[in-house]
Amino acid sequence: MSRIPVTNAPSLLPALRPAASVQLNRGSELYIYETVRAGSGVAVSTSAQEVHLFEKFGVNAVRTLKYHSGHITQTRVREESLMSSSRDGQIAVWDLRQSTNAPSLVFKSEDPILSFDLSADSSLLVGGTQLNNDCVAKIQFWDPRAAGAPLKTFEDSHSDDVTQIHCNPFAPKQFLSGSTDGLLCTFDLSQPDEDDALQFVANTGASVSQCGYFGPQSQFIFAQSDMETLQLWTSEATQLADFGDVRELSHAGISIDYIIKCKYDPAAQRLYMVAGTNAGEVHLLHVGVESMEYIQQLAHGNSGVVRGFDWDLAEGWAVAGCEGGQLAWWSK
């Protein structure tokens, strides 16, 4: 689809205005890779292989966690734990209730870990790796209670980097993977081996950069690509929508250079696309099956390519971090 139908719907979200901003690099080149809600504040991963913890609207980090020797590829927060994966082949877990900056658990792989998630019942840690020198891309499994090497490995489902892992929040045995090979795979781990566990495969036709579940029962999947395309699927690999290159929204007067991420709001049961410009502007759009609704622009915060974004819709705030090392907050 070369032209995406788009209408204006500013009332779908409260108007957000600049609240605070901070420059993290202070004279040295530093990128912000990801921003993730952590309690009432946010965790920010950077190119210095550090994770900084900020209070809401904070301009000074209240804590800095440093362990990894390679690029931090993903950060997640689950209750009182912060987890990060890295190209150093490790997933580190910090207990945020403890004052020590050393991780409480470390899980190891022989390959760079690009993505991971924890099952809904916290019984299994699942990670995806970079394609190694033997041309094997792995999905690996650890017991979250015991640090060390993987318990099990899947090696046949993907033929390139496993860029995304998402555990189904309603089904502890089910998870989704996305890869540079263009495939979305859904698995049911109640089946004993990889062939039986692999349930459905969707070929997006493009390198999957981000994907995830959405819907009241996580029955749908969104997939965005390195080519800035966006598709919607059912969890059983039936395509619902192919929006093509979202940069085509320029025909509607909306300047978009890339997708930052998609966010699902379970309260409103709406999927949102968060998109950015090279100048650091952030655009919020509601994604329907056949069209999009433009909501608002978040400006006057970042001055470079935005890589991290998160929000708390109930509290009415958003935060974004960019390649220029700036962290910006907006509030209603």
Secondary structure, DSSP 8 states (H G I E B T S, - for coil): --S--EEE-GGGS---EEEEEEESSTTS---EEEEEEETTEEEEEETTSEEEEE-TT-SS-SEEEE--SS-EEEEEEETTEEEEEETTSEEEEEETTS---S-SEEEE-SS-EEEEEE-TTSS-EEEEE---TTS---EEEE-TTS-BS-SEEE-SS-SS-EEEEEE-TT-TTEEEEEETTSEEEEEETTSSSHHHHEEEEEE-SS-EEEEEEESTTS-EEEEEETTSEEEEEETTS-EEEEEEEGGGGGGGT---SEEEEEEEETTTTEEEEEEE-TTS-EEEEEE-SS-EEEEEEE-SS-SS-EEEEEEETTTTEEEEEETTSEEEEEE-
